[in-house]
Every structure is written in C-alpha cells, then in structure tokens.
Amino acid sequence: NGSFDNSLILGTTNAINVDELTVGRAKSDGLVQFAAGLTDPELTLRGSAGGSSRVDKLYIGYNDTSTASVNTSNMDLSADRVDALVNSLVIGRHERGGTATTGAGHGYLTLSPDTANSFDVNSIVLGQEVGSGSPTASGTITMRGGSFTVNGSLTDGGGVATVNLSGGQFTAEDILLGTSDKVSTSGTVNFSGGTLTADSITAGPGTAVFNWSGGTLSVRVKLS
C-alpha cells in the first residue's frame, strides 16, 4: 500500500517514440527532466512509428486510485528544448471511485525560453475530474519560449487549470475556462509576454480568470 517516486532523467539527445506515455500514475509520482550540466539537450517526442506520428495519449499526474493518495508529477523541460507531436494531452487527472472522498492528481508541464521549442498537440485537458465530489485535480502549463500549438481545444476538466505564458507563440483553436459550476472549479491564464492567438476564449459557469500584463493577444472570433 506504499508509494514510490519514478524519474526519467534525460541526456543530451533523446528520442521517445511511444503511443502512450504516463508521467506519474496512482500512488507513484513521476518526473521527467534533463540531467544537470548538459549543453543544448533536446527531447523529440513521437508516436511509435516515429517520423511525423503522434503520441496518442500523454498523461502527466494521473491518479486513478480510490484512496487518499495524492499524485504530483512533473514533465520539467525547462533546461532546454523539446520537439513534440501529441494527440491528446491530459495534465492532472483524478478518478474518484468507491467511497473515496479525498486524494488528488496534480500535473505540471514546463517549457524553457528556447526559441526552438515546438509542442504540437490536438487537444489539452487541464485538471480532469472523473467522479463526484469537490475538484481534486489540477493541471498547469508554463511556457516561456518557442511555439506551442493546440489544433483543437484547451479546456479545464472540472478541476483547477492554469496556463502561464511569458514568451513564445501560443496558438489554440479554442480556450475554455471554468467549464464546471462546482465551487472549486477554475481556469486561469496568466499572460505576461509573447503572443497568444486563439479563435475564441470562453468563460463557463465556473471561475474564469484572464490576467494580461504583457504580450500580444489576438482573438480571431470571440472573447466571452
């Protein structure tokens, strides 16, 4: 009934070709990061076929235990650059079952200021809740440089969602914040630098916060 922490420490040149990747699950926290002291390290993330194939599912901080355990997991790529193609990205997920009323799933994805960063994903859910009860999942993206493209929607999943943008080009079709009316559901964008482009940014019945202190904002269809 114990828990274990798991780490994947990256070297200078790294290629991960998988169809599904989970960083931290159940009672085991996960960490992916570059080793200290490297010169220009990089990570290429693709599906099992390599080339232009996408990782079908990438989870960071996935708690599917009906216990009081808390999973806190990080994909920390702040030391240098990443080139990723992903279909579905879920950061922070908690599946509550049985009689469990506690426990949580927290996930963090952090990118460096490197202008060569390229993260291309079809959909993102931050803080995904499965089951009843107060929100106990949270997901955070921190981007400081390069390009981050969401071909579909970025949405909170009924928990707590945070997007920190201080540099680079972040593009999404739709950004949906505060999608649930649960008391603790919230979606927050902290935008302080770079460029944010979206077809729409929409606030739901929950708490939605957009903090804009710098950078260029372009909403092509609607802001509501």
N, CA and C of each residue as an Amber inpcrd file, in Angstrom:
protein
   672
   0.8230000  -1.2010000   0.0000000   0.0000000   0.0000000   0.0000000
   0.8610000   1.2570000   0.0000000   2.1410000   1.1110000  -0.2200000
   3.0360000   2.2550000  -0.2110000   3.0630000   2.9590000  -1.5440000
   3.8690000   4.0080000  -1.6100000   4.0030000   4.7680000  -2.8400000
   5.4770000   4.8760000  -3.2040000   5.7460000   5.0620000  -4.5030000
   7.1110000   5.1450000  -4.9990000   7.2040000   6.3080000  -5.9850000
   8.3210000   7.0010000  -5.9810000   8.5690000   8.0550000  -6.9500000
   9.3990000   7.4980000  -8.0930000   9.0760000   7.9340000  -9.3110000
   9.7640000   7.4500000 -10.5020000  10.3070000   8.6290000 -11.2910000
  11.5480000   8.5100000 -11.7680000  12.1880000   9.5970000 -12.5050000
  12.7820000   9.0900000 -13.8050000  12.6550000   9.9000000 -14.8480000
  13.3340000   9.6680000 -16.1140000  14.2250000  10.8810000 -16.3540000
  15.5310000  10.6720000 -16.2440000  16.4970000  11.7560000 -16.3970000
  17.0720000  11.6850000 -17.8060000  16.8870000  12.7420000 -18.5690000
  17.2540000  12.7650000 -19.9740000  18.6970000  13.2040000 -20.1740000
  19.3120000  12.6810000 -21.2500000  20.6600000  13.0630000 -21.6210000
  20.6540000  14.2030000 -22.6250000  21.6860000  14.2420000 -23.4650000
  21.8150000  15.3520000 -24.4090000  20.8780000  15.2090000 -25.6000000
  20.8380000  14.0350000 -26.2250000  19.9630000  13.7960000 -27.3760000
  19.0140000  12.6590000 -27.0250000  17.7150000  12.9430000 -27.0630000
  16.7210000  11.9710000 -26.5960000  15.5730000  11.8690000 -27.5900000
  15.1750000  10.6420000 -27.9170000  14.0100000  10.3960000 -28.7630000
  13.1300000   9.3650000 -28.0670000  11.8850000   9.7130000 -27.8170000
  10.9210000   8.8020000 -27.2120000   9.8090000   8.5970000 -28.2210000
   9.6720000   7.3660000 -28.7120000   8.6380000   7.0050000 -29.6840000
   7.6760000   6.0190000 -29.0400000   6.5340000   6.4990000 -28.5860000
   5.5460000   5.6560000 -27.9090000   4.1540000   6.1280000 -28.3020000
   3.1710000   5.2360000 -28.1570000   1.7900000   5.6170000 -28.4320000
   1.0990000   6.1720000 -27.1920000   1.5730000   5.7720000 -26.0090000
   1.0050000   6.3190000 -24.7760000   2.1190000   6.4950000 -23.7550000
   2.1410000   7.6580000 -23.1180000   3.1620000   7.9720000 -22.1310000
   2.4860000   8.5680000 -20.9080000   2.7660000   7.9880000 -19.7360000
   2.2140000   8.4810000 -18.4840000   3.3520000   8.8610000 -17.5510000
   3.3600000  10.1080000 -17.1190000   4.3510000  10.5920000 -16.1650000
   3.6710000  10.6540000 -14.8010000   3.8650000   9.6200000 -13.9830000
   3.2530000   9.5490000 -12.6670000   1.8280000   9.0170000 -12.7130000
   1.6210000   7.8780000 -12.0280000   0.2720000   7.3030000 -12.0050000
  -0.0240000   6.7050000 -10.6370000  -1.2790000   6.7890000 -10.2540000
  -1.7540000   6.2430000  -8.9810000  -0.9420000   6.8180000  -7.8150000
  -0.3200000   5.9510000  -7.0000000   0.4060000   6.4170000  -5.8330000
   1.8620000   6.7800000  -6.1260000   2.2710000   6.6650000  -7.3880000
   3.6730000   6.9120000  -7.7570000   3.8120000   8.2220000  -8.5110000
   4.4440000   9.2050000  -7.8670000   4.7370000  10.4650000  -8.5420000
   5.7550000  10.2300000  -9.6600000   5.7030000  11.0540000 -10.7030000
   6.6300000  10.9220000 -11.8150000   7.3390000  12.2260000 -12.1140000
   8.5670000  12.1060000 -12.6290000   9.3550000  13.2710000 -13.0070000
  10.1340000  12.9650000 -14.2730000  10.0370000  13.8350000 -15.2580000
  10.8760000  13.7880000 -16.4520000  11.6140000  15.1150000 -16.5280000
  12.9490000  15.0660000 -16.6130000  13.7330000  16.2890000 -16.7210000
  15.0980000  15.9870000 -17.3180000  15.7630000  17.0270000 -17.8020000
  17.1190000  16.8900000 -18.3200000  18.1070000  16.8160000 -17.1540000
  19.1610000  16.0400000 -17.3570000  20.2250000  15.9970000 -16.3590000
  20.9000000  17.3610000 -16.2730000  21.4650000  17.6500000 -15.1290000
  22.1380000  18.9290000 -14.9250000  23.4610000  18.9780000 -15.6950000
  23.8530000  20.1650000 -16.1300000  25.1690000  20.3750000 -16.7160000
  25.3100000  20.0240000 -18.1790000  24.2100000  19.7610000 -18.8870000
  24.2910000  19.4020000 -20.3010000  24.3590000  20.6400000 -21.1830000
  24.9080000  20.4670000 -22.3860000  24.9740000  21.5480000 -23.3660000
  23.9610000  21.3000000 -24.4720000  22.9870000  22.1820000 -24.5880000
  21.9520000  22.1160000 -25.6320000  21.2510000  20.7570000 -25.7070000
  20.7120000  20.2530000 -24.6140000  19.9740000  18.9890000 -24.6960000
  18.6410000  19.1800000 -25.4130000  18.1160000  18.1040000 -25.9440000
  16.8360000  18.1660000 -26.6420000  16.0860000  16.8530000 -26.4860000
  14.7600000  16.9560000 -26.5290000  13.8750000  15.7970000 -26.4870000
  12.9650000  15.8360000 -27.6940000  12.9280000  14.7200000 -28.4430000
  11.9730000  14.5510000 -29.5330000  10.9490000  13.5160000 -29.0990000
   9.6800000  13.8830000 -29.1720000   8.5960000  13.0270000 -28.7010000
   7.6600000  12.7290000 -29.8610000   7.5480000  11.4210000 -30.2060000
   6.7250000  10.9920000 -31.3260000   5.9660000   9.7120000 -30.9740000
   5.0300000   9.3270000 -31.8700000   4.3580000   8.0470000 -31.7520000
   5.3120000   6.9100000 -32.0510000   4.8350000   5.6770000 -31.8800000
   5.7120000   4.5190000 -32.0250000   6.2700000   4.3680000 -33.4360000
   5.6140000   4.9540000 -34.4330000   6.0920000   4.8580000 -35.8180000
   7.1810000   5.8830000 -36.1140000   7.4480000   6.7900000 -35.1720000
   8.4540000   7.8220000 -35.4080000   8.0010000   8.8020000 -36.4730000
   8.9400000   9.4640000 -37.1250000   8.6130000  10.3960000 -38.2050000
   7.6790000  11.4920000 -37.7590000   6.5190000  11.5910000 -38.4240000
   5.5290000  12.6180000 -38.0860000   4.3560000  12.0540000 -37.2910000
   4.5100000  10.8390000 -36.7550000   3.4270000  10.2390000 -35.9890000
   3.3100000  10.9090000 -34.6150000   2.1290000  10.8530000 -34.0440000
   1.8660000  11.4980000 -32.7620000   1.7670000  10.4810000 -31.6210000
   2.2510000  10.8860000 -30.4670000   1.9200000  10.1530000 -29.2470000
   0.4090000  10.2710000 -29.0790000  -0.2950000   9.1630000 -28.9950000
  -1.7520000   9.2440000 -28.9430000  -2.2380000   9.8510000 -27.6320000
  -1.6520000   9.4230000 -26.4970000  -2.0850000   9.9240000 -25.1930000
  -0.8670000  10.2180000 -24.3250000  -0.8180000  11.4320000 -23.7980000
   0.2180000  11.8260000 -22.8550000  -0.4710000  12.3120000 -21.5830000
  -0.2120000  11.5910000 -20.4850000  -0.7570000  11.9560000 -19.1790000
   0.3830000  12.4290000 -18.2770000   0.1340000  13.4840000 -17.5220000
   1.0850000  13.9480000 -16.5120000   0.3180000  14.1290000 -15.2070000
   0.6010000  13.2750000 -14.2190000  -0.1160000  13.3410000 -12.9510000
  -1.4870000  12.6910000 -13.0320000  -1.5280000  11.3570000 -13.1160000
  -2.7550000  10.5840000 -13.3360000  -3.0110000   9.7200000 -12.0980000
  -3.9800000  10.1180000 -11.2960000  -4.3280000   9.3660000 -10.0910000
  -5.6490000   8.6350000 -10.3140000  -5.5840000   7.3200000 -10.4170000
  -6.7920000   6.5180000 -10.6020000  -7.0130000   5.5640000  -9.4310000
  -6.5820000   5.9820000  -8.2340000  -6.7860000   5.1700000  -7.0410000
  -7.8910000   5.7520000  -6.1890000  -8.7040000   4.8750000  -5.5950000
  -9.7970000   5.3100000  -4.7180000  -9.2990000   5.3690000  -3.2820000
  -8.2460000   6.1430000  -3.0670000  -7.6560000   6.2740000  -1.7440000
  -7.3630000   7.7480000  -1.4850000  -6.7210000   8.0120000  -0.3670000
  -6.3630000   9.3850000  -0.0210000  -5.0340000   9.8100000  -0.6350000
  -4.4570000   8.9900000  -1.4900000  -3.1540000   9.3060000  -2.0620000
  -3.2340000  10.5130000  -2.9980000  -2.1460000  11.2770000  -3.0270000
  -2.0440000  12.4480000  -3.8940000  -0.8910000  12.2330000  -4.8620000
  -1.1840000  12.3180000  -6.1470000  -0.1410000  12.1890000  -7.1660000
   0.2320000  13.5780000  -7.6610000   1.5190000  13.9180000  -7.5500000
   2.0320000  15.1910000  -8.0530000   3.2020000  14.8880000  -8.9790000
   3.0260000  15.1670000 -10.2650000   4.0170000  14.7520000 -11.2560000
   4.3750000  15.9020000 -12.1850000   5.6260000  15.8410000 -12.6770000
   6.1750000  16.9420000 -13.4620000   6.8750000  16.4470000 -14.7250000
   6.5950000  17.1130000 -15.8390000   7.4040000  16.9860000 -17.0350000
   8.1080000  18.3290000 -17.1790000   9.3180000  18.4030000 -16.6250000
  10.0390000  19.6550000 -16.4910000  11.1140000  19.7350000 -17.5740000
  10.8050000  20.4580000 -18.6450000  11.7180000  20.5900000 -19.7770000
  12.3060000  22.0000000 -19.8210000  12.4260000  22.6010000 -18.6420000
  12.8720000  23.9840000 -18.5470000  14.3580000  24.1670000 -18.8300000
  15.1270000  23.0570000 -18.8890000  16.5680000  23.1730000 -19.1020000
  16.9250000  23.4240000 -20.5620000  16.0670000  23.0060000 -21.5080000
  16.3530000  23.2890000 -22.9230000  15.1500000  22.9830000 -23.7820000
  15.3090000  22.3310000 -24.9490000  14.2440000  22.3530000 -25.9360000
  13.5690000  20.9900000 -26.1290000  12.3320000  21.0810000 -26.6610000
  11.5300000  19.8980000 -26.9390000  10.8790000  20.0530000 -28.3090000
  10.7330000  18.9210000 -29.0050000  10.0060000  18.8540000 -30.2730000
   9.0070000  17.7140000 -30.1130000   7.7280000  18.0630000 -29.9140000
   6.7290000  17.0530000 -29.5660000   5.5200000  17.1230000 -30.4870000
   5.0450000  15.9420000 -30.8980000   3.7730000  15.7930000 -31.6080000
   2.8970000  14.8630000 -30.7810000   1.7540000  15.3740000 -30.3360000
   0.8830000  14.6330000 -29.4180000  -0.5590000  14.7760000 -29.8860000
  -1.3360000  13.7220000 -29.7070000  -2.7650000  13.7990000 -29.9990000
  -3.5180000  14.3840000 -28.8090000  -3.5830000  13.6380000 -27.7070000
  -4.3270000  14.0560000 -26.5250000  -3.3790000  14.2420000 -25.3430000
  -3.4170000  15.4320000 -24.7210000  -2.5960000  15.7380000 -23.5590000
  -3.5120000  16.0230000 -22.3760000  -3.3400000  15.2510000 -21.2980000
  -4.0970000  15.4660000 -20.0580000  -3.0870000  15.7240000 -18.9450000
  -3.2000000  16.8730000 -18.3100000  -2.2950000  17.2440000 -17.2240000
  -3.1130000  17.3590000 -15.9420000  -2.8720000  16.4420000 -15.0020000
  -3.6200000  16.4070000 -13.7580000  -4.9740000  15.7430000 -13.9460000
  -5.0990000  14.4780000 -13.4930000  -6.3520000  13.7330000 -13.6350000
  -6.5990000  12.9420000 -12.3500000  -7.8250000  12.9780000 -11.8710000
  -8.1940000  12.2040000 -10.6930000  -9.4850000  11.4490000 -10.9670000
  -9.3960000  10.1160000 -10.8540000 -10.5690000   9.2620000 -10.9850000
 -10.9830000   8.8270000  -9.5840000 -12.0940000   9.3440000  -9.1340000
 -12.5900000   9.0280000  -7.8030000 -13.6200000   7.9040000  -7.9220000
 -13.4340000   6.8380000  -7.1460000 -14.3610000   5.7170000  -7.1970000
 -14.6650000   5.2030000  -5.8090000 -15.6510000   4.3330000  -5.6990000
 -15.9910000   3.7380000  -4.4140000 -16.4400000   4.7920000  -3.4180000
 -15.9290000   4.6970000  -2.2010000 -16.3130000   5.6400000  -1.1520000
 -15.2440000   6.6980000  -0.9030000 -14.2070000   6.7540000  -1.7400000
 -13.1150000   7.7020000  -1.5320000 -13.6020000   9.1390000  -1.6830000
 -13.2380000   9.9790000  -0.7340000 -13.6260000  11.3840000  -0.7790000
 -12.4060000  12.3020000  -0.8310000 -11.2160000  11.7230000  -0.7360000
 -10.0040000  12.5310000  -0.7690000  -9.0800000  12.0130000  -1.8630000
  -7.8230000  12.4360000  -1.8040000  -6.8890000  12.0980000  -2.8670000
  -6.9130000  13.1760000  -3.9360000  -5.9060000  13.1630000  -4.8150000
  -5.8220000  14.2020000  -5.8390000  -4.8370000  13.7970000  -6.9220000
  -4.9100000  14.4750000  -8.0510000  -3.9480000  14.3030000  -9.1350000
  -3.5130000  15.6620000  -9.6500000  -2.2210000  15.9560000  -9.5600000
  -1.6880000  17.2550000  -9.9700000  -0.5810000  17.0420000 -11.0000000
  -0.6340000  17.7800000 -12.0980000   0.3680000  17.6480000 -13.1410000
   0.9070000  18.9860000 -13.5900000   2.1930000  18.9860000 -14.0020000
   2.8660000  20.2140000 -14.4240000   3.6940000  19.9400000 -15.6700000
   3.5500000  20.8000000 -16.6810000   4.3870000  20.7770000 -17.8760000
   5.0690000  22.1280000 -17.9940000   6.4050000  22.1180000 -18.0250000
   7.1690000  23.3650000 -18.0590000   8.1260000  23.3560000 -19.2310000
   8.0770000  24.4150000 -20.0450000   8.9720000  24.5670000 -21.1910000
   9.9570000  25.7010000 -20.9360000  11.1020000  25.6100000 -21.5810000
  12.1780000  26.5860000 -21.4240000  11.9270000  27.8120000 -22.3040000
  12.7720000  28.8420000 -22.1800000  12.6730000  30.0030000 -23.0770000
  13.2420000  29.7580000 -24.4750000  13.7530000  28.5700000 -24.7550000
  14.4000000  28.2770000 -26.0360000  13.4390000  28.5350000 -27.1980000
  13.8830000  29.3380000 -28.1750000  13.0320000  29.6540000 -29.3170000
  12.8090000  28.4640000 -30.2400000  13.5910000  27.3830000 -30.0660000
  13.4400000  26.1950000 -30.9070000  12.3910000  25.2250000 -30.3700000
  11.8160000  25.4980000 -29.2220000  10.7620000  24.6330000 -28.7000000
   9.6120000  24.5240000 -29.6940000   9.0990000  23.3050000 -29.8680000
   7.9290000  23.0990000 -30.7150000   7.0750000  22.0060000 -30.0840000
   5.9070000  22.3970000 -29.5880000   4.9830000  21.4380000 -28.9650000
   3.6650000  21.5600000 -29.7070000   3.2840000  20.4930000 -30.4110000
   2.0950000  20.4890000 -31.2560000   1.1590000  19.3950000 -30.7590000
  -0.0490000  19.7790000 -30.3300000  -0.9840000  18.8290000 -29.7250000
  -2.3910000  19.1020000 -30.2590000  -3.1790000  18.0420000 -30.3960000
  -4.5360000  18.2140000 -30.9340000  -5.5350000  18.6870000 -29.8820000
  -5.3930000  18.2390000 -28.6340000  -6.3150000  18.6790000 -27.5880000
  -5.6250000  18.6070000 -26.2360000  -6.0450000  19.5020000 -25.3130000
  -5.4910000  19.5460000 -23.9670000  -6.6230000  19.6550000 -22.9560000
  -6.5290000  18.8310000 -21.8960000  -7.4060000  18.9690000 -20.7350000
  -6.5200000  19.1700000 -19.5110000  -6.8120000  20.2130000 -18.7410000
  -6.0650000  20.5140000 -17.5230000  -6.9830000  20.3060000 -16.3140000
  -6.5280000  19.4920000 -15.3510000  -7.3230000  19.2490000 -14.1510000
  -8.5940000  18.4680000 -14.4590000  -8.4270000  17.2260000 -14.8940000
  -9.5680000  16.4130000 -15.3250000 -10.1450000  15.6140000 -14.1610000
 -11.4270000  15.8590000 -13.8690000 -12.1340000  15.1770000 -12.7930000
 -13.0110000  14.0630000 -13.3490000 -12.9160000  12.8810000 -12.7260000
 -13.8050000  11.7730000 -13.0880000 -14.4630000  11.3040000 -11.8030000
 -15.7730000  11.4320000 -11.7030000 -16.4880000  11.0620000 -10.4880000
 -17.0250000  12.2980000  -9.7900000 -17.7740000  12.0640000  -8.7000000
 -18.4210000  13.1560000  -7.9870000 -17.5250000  13.6860000  -6.8820000
 -17.9490000  14.8000000  -6.2840000 -17.1960000  15.3860000  -5.1860000
 -16.5080000  16.6640000  -5.6000000 -15.8590000  17.3220000  -4.6440000
 -15.1530000  18.5660000  -4.9210000 -13.9450000  18.3080000  -5.8120000
 -13.6060000  19.2600000  -6.6730000 -12.4670000  19.0850000  -7.5730000
 -11.1620000  18.8260000  -6.8270000 -10.4380000  17.8080000  -7.2500000
  -9.1690000  17.4520000  -6.6250000  -8.0970000  17.1900000  -7.6720000
  -8.2920000  17.7000000  -8.8690000  -7.3060000  17.5680000  -9.9420000
  -6.8740000  18.9570000 -10.3850000  -5.5950000  19.0970000 -10.7060000
  -5.1220000  20.3750000 -11.2250000  -4.0530000  20.1340000 -12.2710000
  -4.0290000  21.0040000 -13.2660000  -3.0300000  20.9190000 -14.3260000
  -2.4880000  22.2890000 -14.6520000  -1.1660000  22.3580000 -14.8490000
  -0.5040000  23.6420000 -15.1010000   0.4550000  23.5200000 -16.2720000
   0.3630000  24.4540000 -17.2090000   1.3340000  24.5990000 -18.2940000
   2.0790000  25.9050000 -18.0850000   3.4100000  25.8500000 -18.1510000
   4.2260000  27.0570000 -18.1010000   5.0790000  27.1040000 -19.3550000
   4.8780000  28.1410000 -20.1570000   5.5990000  28.2790000 -21.4320000
   6.3450000  29.6020000 -21.4370000   7.6230000  29.5460000 -21.8770000
   8.4460000  30.7600000 -21.8730000   9.1130000  31.0480000 -23.2100000
   8.9900000  30.1170000 -24.1880000   9.6090000  30.3790000 -25.4700000
   9.3020000  29.3110000 -26.4900000   9.5130000  29.6300000 -27.7670000
   9.2470000  28.6830000 -28.8400000   7.7970000  28.7510000 -29.2730000
   7.2780000  27.6300000 -29.7810000   5.8950000  27.5870000 -30.2450000
   5.1470000  26.4420000 -29.5790000   3.9150000  26.7350000 -29.2160000
   3.0190000  25.7370000 -28.6290000   1.7030000  25.8610000 -29.3790000
   1.3300000  24.7940000 -30.0900000   0.1500000  24.8220000 -30.9460000
  -0.8700000  23.8030000 -30.4750000  -2.0950000  24.2740000 -30.2350000
  -3.2190000  23.3920000 -29.8910000  -4.1800000  23.4340000 -31.0750000
  -4.2450000  22.3400000 -31.8200000  -5.0480000  22.3240000 -33.0400000
  -6.5410000  22.3080000 -32.7640000  -6.9370000  21.8740000 -31.5830000
  -8.3340000  21.8810000 -31.1710000  -8.5160000  22.7760000 -29.9630000
  -9.0650000  22.1930000 -28.8770000  -9.3840000  22.9970000 -27.7060000
  -8.4420000  22.7340000 -26.5450000  -8.2350000  23.7950000 -25.7490000
  -7.6200000  23.6960000 -24.4360000  -8.7150000  23.9900000 -23.4310000
  -8.9770000  23.0540000 -22.5280000 -10.0800000  23.2270000 -21.5990000
  -9.7190000  22.7240000 -20.2210000 -10.3660000  23.2820000 -19.1970000
 -10.2400000  22.6650000 -17.8870000 -11.2140000  21.4870000 -17.8370000
 -10.8980000  20.5260000 -16.9920000 -11.6980000  19.3080000 -16.9340000
 -12.5420000  19.2040000 -15.6830000 -12.9300000  20.3420000 -15.1350000
 -13.7390000  20.3420000 -13.9280000 -12.9310000  20.5460000 -12.6670000
 -11.6040000  20.6130000 -12.8040000 -10.7400000  20.8510000 -11.6600000
 -10.1690000  22.2540000 -11.7140000  -8.8580000  22.3560000 -11.4800000
  -8.1780000  23.6510000 -11.4930000  -7.1680000  23.6520000 -12.6430000
  -7.2990000  24.6090000 -13.5400000  -6.4400000  24.7040000 -14.7200000
  -5.6950000  26.0290000 -14.6980000  -4.3800000  25.9660000 -14.9800000
  -3.5690000  27.1810000 -15.0050000  -2.6500000  27.1550000 -16.2210000
  -2.6090000  28.2590000 -16.9640000  -1.7000000  28.4130000 -18.0900000
  -0.8760000  29.6700000 -17.8570000   0.4400000  29.5060000 -17.7650000
   1.3540000  30.6240000 -17.5670000   2.1410000  30.8600000 -18.8530000
   1.9560000  32.0130000 -19.4720000   2.6160000  32.3290000 -20.7360000
   3.4450000  33.5910000 -20.5660000   4.7680000  33.4650000 -20.7580000
   5.6280000  34.6320000 -20.6210000   6.5340000  34.8490000 -21.8280000
   6.3870000  34.0070000 -22.8730000   7.2080000  34.1680000 -24.0660000
   6.8300000  33.1620000 -25.1220000   7.2500000  33.3930000 -26.3480000
   6.9720000  32.4680000 -27.4350000   5.6220000  32.7180000 -28.0650000
   5.2020000  31.7570000 -28.9050000   3.9450000  31.8370000 -29.6420000
   3.0340000  30.6940000 -29.1970000   1.9280000  31.0310000 -28.5500000
   0.9480000  30.0310000 -28.1200000  -0.3070000  30.2140000 -28.9640000
  -0.6930000  29.1520000 -29.6820000  -1.8380000  29.2100000 -30.5870000
  -2.8110000  28.0900000 -30.2510000  -4.0940000  28.4340000 -30.1340000
  -5.1200000  27.4280000 -29.8560000  -6.3700000  27.7610000 -30.6580000
  -7.1240000  26.7330000 -31.0280000  -8.3970000  26.9800000 -31.6950000
  -9.3770000  27.5830000 -30.7010000  -9.5440000  26.9140000 -29.5490000
 -10.4620000  27.3840000 -28.5180000  -9.8240000  27.2190000 -27.1450000
 -10.0270000  28.1970000 -26.2650000  -9.6200000  28.1110000 -24.8720000
 -10.8780000  28.2410000 -24.0240000 -11.1730000  27.2110000 -23.2450000
 -12.3930000  27.1600000 -22.4380000 -12.0010000  27.1310000 -20.9660000
 -12.4800000  28.0960000 -20.1770000 -12.1100000  28.2290000 -18.7780000
 -13.3440000  28.1570000 -17.8860000 -13.2100000  27.5000000 -16.7240000
 -14.3270000  27.4280000 -15.7810000 -15.5140000  26.6780000 -16.3410000
 -15.2590000  25.4870000 -16.8810000 -16.3150000  24.7600000 -17.5940000
 -17.3410000  24.1030000 -16.6830000 -17.0490000  23.9620000 -15.3920000
 -17.9690000  23.3310000 -14.4520000 -18.4180000  24.3480000 -13.4110000
 -19.6430000  24.1580000 -12.8840000 -20.1350000  25.0580000 -11.8490000
 -19.8230000  24.5690000 -10.4440000 -18.9440000  23.5260000 -10.3180000
 -18.5040000  23.1210000  -8.9930000 -17.7710000  24.2760000  -8.3250000
 -17.8880000  24.3600000  -7.0070000 -17.3840000  25.5250000  -6.2720000
 -15.9040000  25.7770000  -6.5310000 -15.0880000  24.7070000  -6.5630000
 -13.6400000  24.8860000  -6.6560000 -13.0980000  24.8350000  -8.0780000
 -13.9780000  24.7160000  -9.0720000 -13.5210000  24.6630000 -10.4540000
 -13.0380000  26.0380000 -10.9100000 -11.8470000  26.0650000 -11.5170000
 -11.3550000  27.3480000 -12.0090000 -10.4120000  27.1500000 -13.1690000
 -10.3790000  28.1540000 -14.0310000  -9.4270000  28.1930000 -15.1290000
  -8.7720000  29.5580000 -15.1670000  -7.4430000  29.5810000 -15.1830000
  -6.7140000  30.8400000 -15.1310000  -5.6400000  30.8820000 -16.2010000
  -5.5670000  31.9790000 -16.9260000  -4.4730000  32.2530000 -17.8540000
  -3.7100000  33.4540000 -17.3170000  -2.4170000  33.2840000 -17.0770000
  -1.5300000  34.3680000 -16.6870000  -0.6450000  34.6950000 -17.8830000
  -0.9340000  35.7850000 -18.5580000  -0.2930000  36.1270000 -19.8330000
   0.5570000  37.3830000 -19.6410000   1.8870000  37.1960000 -19.6880000
   2.7790000  38.3160000 -19.4120000   3.7730000  38.6050000 -20.5270000
   3.8060000  37.7770000 -21.5710000   4.7500000  38.0200000 -22.6490000
   4.5580000  37.0520000 -23.7960000   5.1140000  37.3810000 -24.9670000
   4.9580000  36.5400000 -26.1400000   3.6790000  36.8810000 -26.8790000
   3.1580000  35.9130000 -27.6340000   1.9470000  36.1050000 -28.4320000
   0.9660000  34.9730000 -28.1590000  -0.2720000  35.3200000 -27.8860000
  -1.3450000  34.3520000 -27.6810000  -2.3920000  34.5720000 -28.7580000
  -2.6310000  33.5310000 -29.5590000  -3.6100000  33.6030000 -30.6360000
  -4.6320000  32.4930000 -30.4660000  -5.9190000  32.8500000 -30.5540000
  -6.9830000  31.8460000 -30.4130000  -8.1840000  32.2740000 -31.2430000
  -8.9590000  31.2890000 -31.7230000 -10.2240000  31.6200000 -32.3700000
 -11.2050000  32.1600000 -31.3460000 -11.2190000  31.5470000 -30.1390000
 -12.1330000  32.0040000 -29.0990000 -11.5560000  31.7160000 -27.7280000
 -11.8900000  32.5720000 -26.7730000 -11.6010000  32.3600000 -25.3640000
 -12.9270000  32.5200000 -24.6360000 -13.3730000  31.4400000 -23.9870000
 -14.7310000  31.4140000 -23.4370000 -14.7220000  31.0560000 -21.9640000
 -15.4960000  31.7990000 -21.1780000 -15.6670000  31.5200000 -19.7520000
 -16.9510000  30.7260000 -19.5490000 -16.8580000  29.6210000 -18.7780000
 -18.0210000  28.8200000 -18.4710000 -18.6710000  29.2660000 -17.1740000
 -19.4880000  28.3930000 -16.5540000 -20.1970000  28.7650000 -15.3220000
 -19.3180000  28.7780000 -14.0810000 -18.1230000  28.2060000 -14.1570000
 -17.2040000  28.2160000 -13.0270000 -16.4070000  29.5120000 -12.9810000
 -15.2960000  29.4850000 -12.2610000 -14.4440000  30.6620000 -12.1470000
 -13.4610000  30.7100000 -13.3100000 -13.4360000  31.8200000 -14.0230000
 -12.5160000  32.0080000 -15.1450000 -11.7760000  33.3180000 -14.9460000
 -10.4390000  33.2650000 -15.0240000  -9.6170000  34.4490000 -14.7980000
  -8.6090000  34.5820000 -15.9370000  -8.5020000  35.7720000 -16.4940000
  -7.5150000  36.0580000 -17.5250000  -6.7030000  37.2580000 -17.0700000
  -5.4670000  37.0080000 -16.6530000  -4.5690000  38.0650000 -16.1970000
  -3.6230000  38.4360000 -17.3400000  -3.7640000  39.6400000 -17.8760000
  -2.9790000  40.0770000 -19.0320000  -2.1250000  41.2650000 -18.6140000
  -0.8170000  41.0350000 -18.5080000   0.0830000  42.1060000 -18.0890000
   1.1330000  42.4380000 -19.1410000   1.1330000  41.7080000 -20.2650000
   2.0940000  41.9670000 -21.3230000   1.8990000  40.9870000 -22.4590000
   2.5550000  41.2510000 -23.5970000   2.4250000  40.3650000 -24.7400000
   1.3310000  40.8270000 -25.6910000   1.1960000  40.0930000 -26.7960000
   0.2160000  40.4150000 -27.8490000  -0.8900000  39.3620000 -27.8800000
  -2.1300000  39.8320000 -27.7570000  -3.2820000  38.9440000 -27.7440000
  -4.0670000  39.1280000 -29.0440000  -4.3600000  38.0010000 -29.7060000
  -5.1540000  38.0310000 -30.9290000  -6.2650000  36.9990000 -30.8240000
  -7.5070000  37.4520000 -30.7210000  -8.6750000  36.5610000 -30.6830000
  -9.4240000  36.7420000 -31.9830000  -9.4550000  35.6920000 -32.7920000
  -9.9290000  35.8390000 -34.1580000 -11.4460000  35.8460000 -34.2870000
 -12.1710000  35.2130000 -33.3570000 -13.6270000  35.1140000 -33.4890000
 -14.3280000  35.7800000 -32.3220000 -14.1060000  35.2830000 -31.0720000
 -14.8350000  35.8870000 -29.9530000 -14.0850000  35.7210000 -28.6440000
 -14.3500000  36.6880000 -27.7620000 -13.8640000  36.6610000 -26.3840000
 -15.0840000  36.8430000 -25.5160000 -15.4150000  35.8040000 -24.7170000
 -16.6740000  35.8890000 -23.9590000 -16.5480000  35.2040000 -22.6110000
